[in-house]
Amino acid sequence: MSIRIATFNMENLFRRPTAFRVTEPAKRREILDDFDKLVALLDLATYTDDDKKEIVRLIKRYRAYAIDPENPPPIFVNQSRPGRHSGLFETSGPADNPHIEIKAGGRASWTGWAELGQDDLDMSVVRNTGRVVAEVDADILLTVEVEDRLTLERFNTHVLAGALGRRPYPYNLLVDGNDARGIDIGILSRHPITSVRSHIFDTDPDQPADRLFSRDCPEFEIQLDGSPLVILGNHLKSKFQDDPDLRLAQAKRVAEIYRAAAERTPHVMVAGDLNDDPGSEAVAELVDAGLRDVMSHRVYHGEPGTHGTCASSEDKLDYLLLPPPLWHEVQHVGLETRGIHADGIKSFDTVTSKLNEASDHAALYVDLDL
């Protein structure tokens, strides 16, 4: 039986943080840095006068008080005011430039949180994402950066089947992970998904109080005619505010999970966005476990990268890693880059700018004889 397995970082399906749509990298980084600063301040047990001044500055700078569906703020403070709890702040004066007063004395004295503002993606983006998925036509597709399972189902039925007229996937699964932005790892399959094991509660060996995985490392078990197939889905720590030690610790844990799964079935693979190049310590940890990258197989003749221009191995972030029993079953390896808008990439005719590209990641796939 020939089966096509793919991975694709879809960069959200219907809603995306407005900060991620800022085209200038320095400005985007500034927003995300300020978001992290605000979250850290709000988590303090006690707010000093200086803390309150800085919180007010950040709230005003990013209109974090504004409920505006037509022009959502880059950062929003979601205040809840039930029972005895008061909010973080109160506003007065003109709506476009209000006076803000911090009422809370510390984290325990208010209920709520800060979040990145989001707005709906243009449907041209969604259709281009669907076009990539339809062109790859995988039997099993690991999806990276998807909002939730019901969003994945809506994409499956309304976009793939409805707008594009392709056959929908009968099975899809997603477990919410640890990312506060709500970007998760899911799967679409034409074969029954019989189980999933989540690792969201795994802890960092160096920081036992912290969760290890930025998202998760779900083990999806899929029923095939022979041995069950286990796919370990991944989205390791990004290089934004880089922490290579954390990414390495995550990779070491993925290697452990792989070895344990390989005792149950010989058909185990690691897939997803590892956020590091083939020469990195994180990827080396998985190679040392016996896994091999399908883009290093003799049948592959495409671009060396999977992200941006895909022009070099430094642009490679996405992987399908196979164990020895599956390596010899490889029939074909391919990379679908036409959803990207970048120099040197021949895009779909419907991908005309960075604003409507499907993703800045290519979809990677392998055909196996199972």
C-alpha positions as CSV (number, residue, x, y, z in Angstrom):
1,M,0.0,0.0,0.0
2,S,1.4,3.4,-1.0
3,I,0.7,6.1,1.5
4,R,1.6,9.8,1.4
5,I,2.5,11.6,4.7
6,A,3.0,15.3,4.9
7,T,3.7,18.1,7.4
8,F,2.7,21.7,6.9
9,N,3.0,24.8,9.2
10,M,-0.2,26.5,8.2
11,E,0.3,29.7,10.2
12,N,-3.3,29.6,11.5
13,L,-6.4,28.9,9.4
14,F,-8.9,31.6,10.0
15,R,-7.5,34.0,12.6
16,R,-4.0,35.4,13.1
17,P,-2.4,37.7,15.7
18,T,-2.3,41.2,14.2
19,A,1.4,41.5,15.3
20,F,2.3,38.6,13.0
21,R,1.0,40.5,10.0
22,V,3.3,43.5,10.5
23,T,5.6,43.2,7.5
24,E,8.6,45.1,9.1
25,P,10.5,42.6,11.2
26,A,11.9,45.1,13.7
27,K,8.4,46.5,14.4
28,R,6.9,43.0,14.8
29,R,9.7,42.1,17.2
30,E,9.1,45.3,19.2
31,I,5.4,44.4,19.6
32,L,6.1,40.9,20.7
33,D,8.9,42.0,23.1
34,D,6.5,44.5,24.7
35,F,3.8,41.8,25.0
36,D,6.2,39.6,26.9
37,K,7.2,42.6,29.1
38,L,3.5,43.3,29.9
39,V,2.8,39.7,30.7
40,A,5.8,39.6,33.1
41,L,4.7,42.8,34.8
42,L,1.1,41.6,35.2
43,D,2.3,38.4,36.8
44,L,4.1,40.2,39.6
45,A,2.7,39.5,43.1
46,T,2.8,43.2,44.0
47,Y,2.7,46.2,41.6
48,T,5.0,49.1,42.6
49,D,4.3,52.6,41.4
50,D,6.9,52.2,38.7
51,D,5.3,48.9,37.6
52,K,2.0,50.6,37.4
53,K,3.4,53.4,35.3
54,E,5.0,50.9,32.9
55,I,1.7,48.9,32.7
56,V,-0.2,52.1,31.8
57,R,2.4,53.0,29.2
58,L,2.1,49.7,27.5
59,I,-1.7,49.6,27.7
60,K,-1.9,53.1,26.1
61,R,0.7,52.4,23.5
62,Y,-1.1,49.4,22.1
63,R,-4.7,50.4,22.8
64,A,-4.9,47.3,25.0
65,Y,-8.1,48.6,26.5
66,A,-9.9,48.8,23.1
67,I,-12.7,46.4,22.1
68,D,-12.7,47.2,18.3
69,P,-13.5,44.3,15.9
70,E,-12.8,46.6,12.9
71,N,-9.4,47.6,14.1
72,P,-8.3,45.2,16.8
73,P,-5.3,46.3,19.0
74,P,-2.0,44.5,18.7
75,I,-2.3,43.7,22.5
76,F,-5.5,43.4,24.5
77,V,-6.0,43.1,28.3
78,N,-9.0,40.9,28.9
79,Q,-10.4,41.9,32.2
80,S,-13.0,39.8,34.1
81,R,-14.9,41.3,36.9
82,P,-17.0,38.5,38.6
83,G,-17.7,38.4,42.3
84,R,-15.3,40.0,44.7
85,H,-12.6,40.5,42.1
86,S,-12.1,43.9,40.5
87,G,-10.3,44.6,37.2
88,L,-6.8,45.6,36.6
89,F,-7.6,49.1,35.5
90,E,-10.3,51.6,34.9
91,T,-10.6,54.2,32.1
92,S,-12.1,57.7,32.0
93,G,-12.1,60.5,29.5
94,P,-12.2,60.4,25.7
95,A,-12.4,56.9,24.1
96,D,-9.5,57.5,21.7
97,N,-7.1,58.7,24.4
98,P,-8.5,57.7,27.9
99,H,-7.0,58.2,31.3
100,I,-6.0,54.8,32.7
101,E,-5.8,54.1,36.4
102,I,-4.4,50.8,37.7
103,K,-6.7,49.6,40.5
104,A,-5.2,46.2,41.2
105,G,-2.3,45.9,43.7
106,G,-0.9,42.7,42.3
107,R,-1.7,39.6,40.4
108,A,-4.0,38.1,43.0
109,S,-6.2,41.1,43.1
110,W,-7.7,40.9,39.6
111,T,-8.9,38.3,37.2
112,G,-7.9,38.4,33.6
113,W,-4.9,38.2,31.3
114,A,-3.1,39.8,28.4
115,E,-3.4,38.4,24.9
116,L,-2.3,39.2,21.4
117,G,-5.1,40.9,19.4
118,Q,-6.3,38.8,16.5
119,D,-8.3,39.5,13.4
120,D,-9.8,37.3,10.6
121,L,-7.6,36.3,7.7
122,D,-8.7,37.4,4.3
123,M,-10.4,34.4,2.6
124,S,-7.8,34.5,-0.2
125,V,-5.2,33.4,2.4
126,V,-7.5,30.6,3.6
127,R,-8.1,29.4,0.0
128,N,-4.4,29.5,-0.7
129,T,-3.7,27.4,2.4
130,G,-6.4,25.0,1.1
131,R,-4.8,24.9,-2.3
132,V,-1.5,23.8,-0.8
133,V,-3.2,21.0,1.1
134,A,-5.2,20.0,-1.9
135,E,-2.2,19.9,-4.2
136,V,-0.2,17.8,-1.8
137,D,-3.2,15.5,-1.3
138,A,-1.6,13.6,1.6
139,D,-3.3,10.6,3.1
140,I,-2.0,11.8,6.5
141,L,-1.2,15.5,7.1
142,L,0.4,16.8,10.3
143,T,-0.8,20.4,10.7
144,V,1.3,22.9,12.7
145,E,-0.1,26.3,14.0
146,V,-3.8,25.5,13.9
147,E,-6.2,27.3,16.3
148,D,-8.2,24.3,17.6
149,R,-9.9,21.1,16.4
150,L,-13.2,22.7,15.4
151,T,-11.2,25.2,13.3
152,L,-9.5,22.2,11.6
153,E,-12.8,20.6,11.0
154,R,-14.2,23.9,9.5
155,F,-11.2,24.1,7.2
156,N,-11.7,20.5,6.2
157,T,-15.4,20.8,5.4
158,H,-15.9,24.4,4.3
159,V,-12.6,25.1,2.5
160,L,-11.2,21.7,1.2
161,A,-14.6,20.2,0.5
162,G,-16.8,23.3,0.0
163,A,-14.7,26.0,-1.7
164,L,-12.2,23.7,-3.5
165,G,-14.4,20.7,-4.2
166,R,-11.8,18.2,-2.8
167,R,-12.7,15.2,-0.7
168,P,-12.6,16.0,3.0
169,Y,-10.6,14.0,5.5
170,P,-12.8,11.6,7.5
171,Y,-10.6,11.9,10.6
172,N,-9.0,14.9,12.4
173,L,-7.7,15.4,15.9
174,L,-6.0,18.2,17.9
175,V,-5.2,18.5,21.5
176,D,-4.7,22.1,22.8
177,G,-1.1,22.6,23.8
178,N,0.9,25.0,26.0
179,D,1.2,28.0,23.6
180,A,-0.7,31.0,25.0
181,R,-1.3,32.2,21.4
182,G,-3.4,29.1,20.8
183,I,-1.3,27.7,18.0
184,D,-1.5,23.9,18.2
185,I,-0.5,20.7,16.5
186,G,-3.2,18.7,14.7
187,I,-3.7,15.9,12.2
188,L,-5.9,15.2,9.2
189,S,-6.1,11.6,8.1
190,R,-7.8,9.2,5.7
191,H,-7.0,6.3,8.0
192,P,-8.6,5.9,11.5
193,I,-6.8,7.7,14.3
194,T,-7.0,5.2,17.1
195,S,-5.3,7.1,19.9
196,V,-3.3,10.1,21.0
197,R,-0.9,10.6,23.8
198,S,-0.2,14.2,24.9
199,H,3.0,15.4,26.5
200,I,1.9,18.9,27.5
201,F,2.6,18.2,31.1
202,D,6.2,17.0,30.6
203,T,8.6,19.3,32.6
204,D,11.9,20.9,31.8
205,P,14.7,18.9,33.5
206,D,16.6,22.2,34.2
207,Q,13.4,24.0,35.4
208,P,11.2,21.3,37.0
209,A,8.4,23.9,37.7
210,D,8.1,24.7,33.9
211,R,6.4,22.8,31.1
212,L,9.0,21.5,28.7
213,F,7.2,21.7,25.3
214,S,6.3,25.1,23.9
215,R,3.3,23.5,22.3
216,D,3.2,19.7,22.7
217,C,4.6,16.4,21.3
218,P,1.4,14.5,20.6
219,E,1.8,10.8,19.7
220,F,-0.9,10.1,17.0
221,E,-1.5,6.4,16.4
222,I,-3.0,5.6,13.1
223,Q,-4.5,2.3,12.0
224,L,-3.1,0.9,8.8
225,D,-3.4,-2.6,7.3
226,G,-0.2,-3.8,8.9
227,S,1.6,-2.4,12.0
228,P,0.1,0.8,13.4
229,L,1.8,4.0,12.5
230,V,2.8,6.5,15.2
231,I,3.5,10.1,14.3
232,L,5.2,12.3,16.9
233,G,4.0,15.9,16.0
234,N,6.3,18.7,16.9
235,H,6.7,22.5,16.9
236,L,9.8,23.2,18.9
237,K,10.8,26.5,20.5
238,S,11.1,29.2,17.9
239,K,14.2,31.2,17.2
240,F,12.3,34.4,18.1
241,Q,13.7,35.3,21.6
242,D,15.9,32.3,20.9
243,D,16.6,29.6,23.5
244,P,18.6,26.9,21.9
245,D,19.1,25.1,25.2
246,L,15.3,24.7,25.6
247,R,15.0,23.5,22.0
248,L,17.8,21.0,22.7
249,A,16.0,19.8,25.8
250,Q,12.8,19.4,23.9
251,A,14.6,17.4,21.1
252,K,16.1,15.1,23.7
253,R,12.7,14.4,25.2
254,V,11.3,13.8,21.7
255,A,14.1,11.2,21.1
256,E,13.1,9.5,24.4
257,I,9.4,9.4,23.3
258,Y,10.5,8.0,19.9
259,R,12.5,5.2,21.5
260,A,9.6,4.3,23.8
261,A,7.1,4.3,20.9
262,A,9.4,2.2,18.8
263,E,9.1,-0.6,21.3
264,R,5.4,-0.7,20.5
265,T,5.6,-0.5,16.7
266,P,8.5,-0.3,14.2
267,H,6.6,2.4,12.3
268,V,7.3,5.6,14.2
269,M,8.2,8.9,12.7
270,V,8.9,12.4,13.9
271,A,7.2,15.2,12.0
272,G,6.7,19.0,12.2
273,D,8.5,22.3,12.6
274,L,11.7,21.8,14.6
275,N,12.7,25.4,14.2
276,D,16.3,24.5,13.6
277,D,18.6,23.6,10.6
278,P,20.0,20.2,9.9
279,G,23.4,21.0,11.5
280,S,21.9,22.0,14.8
281,E,22.3,20.2,18.1
282,A,18.6,19.7,18.4
283,V,18.3,17.9,15.0
284,A,21.5,16.0,15.7
285,E,19.9,14.6,18.9
286,L,17.1,13.0,16.8
287,V,19.5,11.8,14.1
288,D,21.6,10.2,16.8
289,A,18.4,8.3,17.9
290,G,18.4,6.6,14.5
291,L,16.0,8.9,12.6
292,R,16.8,10.1,9.1
293,D,15.5,13.2,7.3
294,V,13.5,12.4,4.1
295,M,15.1,15.4,2.3
296,S,18.4,13.6,2.6
297,H,17.0,10.5,0.8
298,R,18.5,9.9,-2.7
299,V,15.1,10.3,-4.3
300,Y,14.8,13.9,-3.2
301,H,15.9,16.6,-5.7
302,G,14.2,19.7,-4.6
303,E,15.1,22.9,-2.7
304,P,17.3,22.5,0.4
305,G,15.1,24.7,2.6
306,T,11.4,24.6,3.7
307,H,10.9,28.2,4.9
308,G,11.2,31.7,3.3
309,T,13.1,31.4,0.0
310,C,13.9,27.7,0.7
311,A,17.2,28.5,-0.9
312,S,19.6,27.0,1.6
313,S,19.8,24.5,4.4
314,E,19.6,27.4,6.9
315,D,16.0,27.9,5.6
316,K,15.1,24.3,6.6
317,L,12.8,24.2,9.6
318,D,10.3,21.4,8.7
319,Y,11.0,17.7,8.9
320,L,9.8,14.2,8.3
321,L,12.2,11.9,10.2
322,L,12.0,8.2,9.5
323,P,13.2,5.2,11.5
324,P,15.3,2.5,9.7
325,P,12.3,0.2,8.9
326,L,10.6,3.0,7.0
327,W,13.7,4.5,5.3
328,H,13.8,1.6,2.9
329,E,10.1,2.0,2.0
330,V,10.5,5.6,0.6
331,Q,9.2,5.9,-2.9
332,H,9.2,9.7,-3.4
333,V,9.8,12.9,-1.5
334,G,8.5,16.3,-2.5
335,L,8.2,19.9,-1.3
336,E,5.2,22.1,-2.2
337,T,6.5,25.7,-2.2
338,R,3.9,27.4,-4.4
339,G,2.0,28.7,-1.4
340,I,5.0,31.0,-0.5
341,H,5.6,34.5,-1.9
342,A,9.3,35.0,-1.9
343,D,12.2,35.8,-4.3
344,G,13.0,32.7,-6.4
345,I,9.8,30.9,-5.6
346,K,7.3,30.3,-8.4
347,S,4.0,30.8,-6.5
348,F,0.5,29.9,-7.3
349,D,-1.2,32.5,-9.6
350,T,-3.4,33.3,-6.6
351,V,-0.4,34.0,-4.3
352,T,0.5,37.6,-5.3
353,S,2.0,39.1,-2.1
354,K,3.1,38.3,1.5
355,L,-0.4,39.4,2.5
356,N,-2.1,36.5,0.8
357,E,0.5,33.8,0.8
358,A,-0.7,30.5,2.4
359,S,2.3,30.4,4.7
360,D,6.0,31.2,4.7
361,H,6.6,27.4,5.1
362,A,6.4,24.9,2.4
363,A,4.6,21.6,2.8
364,L,6.9,18.6,2.9
365,Y,5.7,15.1,2.0
366,V,6.9,11.5,1.5
367,D,5.4,8.5,-0.2
368,L,5.9,5.2,1.6
369,D,5.2,1.6,0.5
370,L,3.5,0.2,3.6
